[in-house]
Amino acid sequence: MKHKSTIGNLPVYKPGKPVEEVKKELGLSEVIKLASNENPYGSSALVKDAIQAELANLSIYPDGSAGELTADLAVHLGVQKDQIIFGAGSDEIIALIARAFFVSGDETIMADQTFSVYKSNADIEGAASIEVPLVDGTHDLEGMLSKVSSKTKIIWVCNPNNPTGTIITEKELVSFMERVPSHVMVVLDEAYYEFVTDESYPETIPMLEKYSNLVILRTFSKIYGLASLRIGYGIASSEVISLINQVREPFNTTRFGQVAARAALQDQDFVKDCRDKNRQGVTYLQSEFDRLGLHYFPSQGNFILVQIGRPAAEMFDILLRQGIIIRSGFQVYPDYIRVSVGTPEQNQAFIKALEHALTPERSEV
Ligand SMILES: *Cc1c(COP(=O)(O)O)cnc(C)c1O
């Protein structure tokens, strides 16, 4: 069978190893997964009630336009309803943007170590990815601007960046947006927006009025703890949202995703609590890395990229055998691992296992 030529050599996305699989493979009863930046505190209690109530409607198609959720979110964000689009995670919004805008021969600009979904969707649509090296783990906006050509369609900026956790500031972003030509769309991926505590981080929703080429992506998968329900969203001008809507499948989000997201939005105390606990976790992990003399990128997300001074895949295996799943395989940072921030107990277990792995002679004492 002849497939689409652009997908010939595409890798299949490698997700974090599932807990159940690891337990079975290694005969472990306890496994700590710090690999996919999931919320270790689950989700708001309001979510479970909302889902239970929705069980009665299992056989009924969802509202394809997610009307009630859209209305709630529009109020929450202070935008118009027609400026919002929902997807099966913000992953789907990325795919929809690529599908709606890329034609073969387009160019698209992104960091050389960032969320892999931007490039894979560009590849599928036949757009050429220009990868601009991070500087100190941070987006090089000047370098990205210098790569803009008449063929450039989209620039992807992940803020905070996955996997480095670094941010670009409001000042840097505004200076960048002022100089991006209007034919180029800027997609700002703010999947970790709610975790950020650094005051220099941009508040981007108000910028939508000024920059009609700006698209913001956020998700209910991370701080809201709804990763399994697959619900994320894009915010942009009504014109851009309308175009993306034209390539959206009619029922791309579920009833459960929609009611769960509405309930989760109501519980901003949960969000704040998770943000505070995450910040404490980041502080703890970073101080332990300091103690162990390990380089890391200061993170504003719920994960940290830390240098362990040997091939990351080796450390992945060592930690896995101790029942801890982390993430390795970052091309630009082959001797770094990415660890998600867990509960204090999980973080301590991780540090203990890491320290043990780094100083094996201790086990012989
Ligand atoms: C997790 C993540 C997403 C999207 O996750 P969804 O579950 O698809 O909403 C998007 N961007 C980045 C950078 C992420 O880390």
The ligand as a Gaussian input file, in Angstrom:
#p B3LYP/6-31G(d) Opt

LIG

0 1
 C        1.695000      17.586000      28.231000
 C        1.924000      18.648000      27.205000
 C        0.961000      19.035000      26.278000
 C       -0.370000      18.479000      26.070000
 O       -0.905000      17.528000      26.726000
 P       -2.396000      17.102000      26.429000
 O       -2.589000      16.018000      27.396000
 O       -2.458000      16.654000      25.002000
 O       -3.245000      18.299000      26.666000
 C        1.236000      20.047000      25.400000
 N        2.408000      20.660000      25.409000
 C        3.361000      20.324000      26.261000
 C        4.632000      21.055000      26.229000
 C        3.172000      19.301000      27.177000
 O        4.159000      18.969000      27.994000

